Amino acid sequence: ILPPIRIGITLYMVAHLWLGGLGMFLFVQTLSSIKMHPIKEAARQRFFSSLIPHPCPPFSRP
């Protein structure tokens, strides 16, 4: 493989690793910030609890 091509592949790999690491970091930061905010957590629990009491549609019953 020619050196410029190898350098390009290396930069491509490094860019993908960096973007993947940044995405994971932002994902973890978002999850931790959601867990840290009790207001968001309460709103999310209220949303899920409002979904639960609805009866199942007839086609999903055994």
N, C-alpha and C positions, 0 to 999 in steps of 0.2 A: 504494500500500500504506500502511496506517495505521502511524504510528510505533511503537506497541507491538508490532505484528506483526513489523515490521522488526527491532526490538530483540530479540524472541524468536528470530527466525531467525538473527540474528548470534550470540546466545548459544549457540544450538544448534550452529552451525558451529564456534564457538570450542571448545565442549565436545568435539565430535567430533575436531577437530584435536589438542586437548590429550590426549585419550584415545589417539588413534592414535600421537602422539609418545611418550607414556608407554609404550604397548605395545611400540613399536619399541625404546625404550631398555631396557626390562626384557628383551626378547628378546635384544638384543646383550649385555647384562650376563650373562644366563644362558649364552649361547654362549661368551663369553670365560671365564666361571668354569669351564665344563666343559672348555675347552681348557687352563686353568691347572692343573687337578687331575690329576696323572698316575695316581692310583688309579682315578678314574672312567674315564679314558681306557683304562687297561689292562683294566678290567672290561668296557668296551664292546667292545674289540677281542677279548677272549676270548669274549664273547657272539656276535659276528659270526663269528669263526673256528669256533665250535661249530655255527653254522648251515651253513657252507659244505660240510663233508664229506658231508652227507646226499645220497643219490642223488636224482635228479629222479624225480618220479612218472611212471608210464608214459604218461599222457595228454599230458604236456608234451614228450615226445620227438618229434622230427620223423619 
